[in-house]
Amino acid sequence: MSLVRLNIKGISYSQTQNGAYALILSEADGERKLPIVIGAFEAQSIAIALEKEIKPPRPLTHDLFKNFADRFEITVKQVIIHKLVDGVFYSSLICERDKIEEIVDARTSDAIALALRFDAPIFTYKNILDKAGIFLKGDEAEQAPSEKQEEEIISEELLPDDIDIKSDDTNYKKLSLDELKTLLSQAVNNEDYEKAARIRDEISKRK
């Protein structure tokens, strides 16, 4: 299975789930995005690592891990998101010490927080991106649409009046596959990636 490199696009606050965030990963050589729901602590740790100028007065947990690894000459070479089961992503840290590689299991949010601190690349397998990636046409993945484009998107993606737009998974189960796909497109256009991730997972369950 071929590996696909991912870049961190950003972090989106969940509009529907208190304390939850959506970490947005983007395909390095493509236009798909991979949203992953993470907790507030991990979101904060990733955000601090992204902002190079922000240094907490005391090391956070991931900073402590980095300091510990540096002391014992352990390096994180890369992170691989290697499995997706029931909407949960599983990741591995590929570590090296004395030219010997070891694979360590990790939560994806922790793995990415560490990847940032070690300047390690992030990868996933092509079949995972095919299954869970959100595809955006043209250059929409790289830039915000203009007002005219936005109006066209909204007019094309309007939901039927009888669909109750809620994030509750129970409500998603009541919708047809076509309705879910329409709702997914609207969530992506609104950059509500946490909602998009949940809809995507519901669609995946039906395939």
VENJO-V398326 format. One record per helix or strand of 3 or more residues. SS is the DSSP state (~ for helix, > for strand). FROM is the first residue (numbers start at 1). TO is the last residue. If there is no record, write none. Layout:
ss/from/to
SS/FROM/TO
SS/FROM/TO
//
This chain:
ss/from/to
>/3/13
>/20/27
>/32/39
~/40/50
~/61/71
>/75/85
>/88/97
>/100/107
~/108/118
>/121/125
~/126/132
~/147/156
~/169/173
~/177/189
~/193/206
//
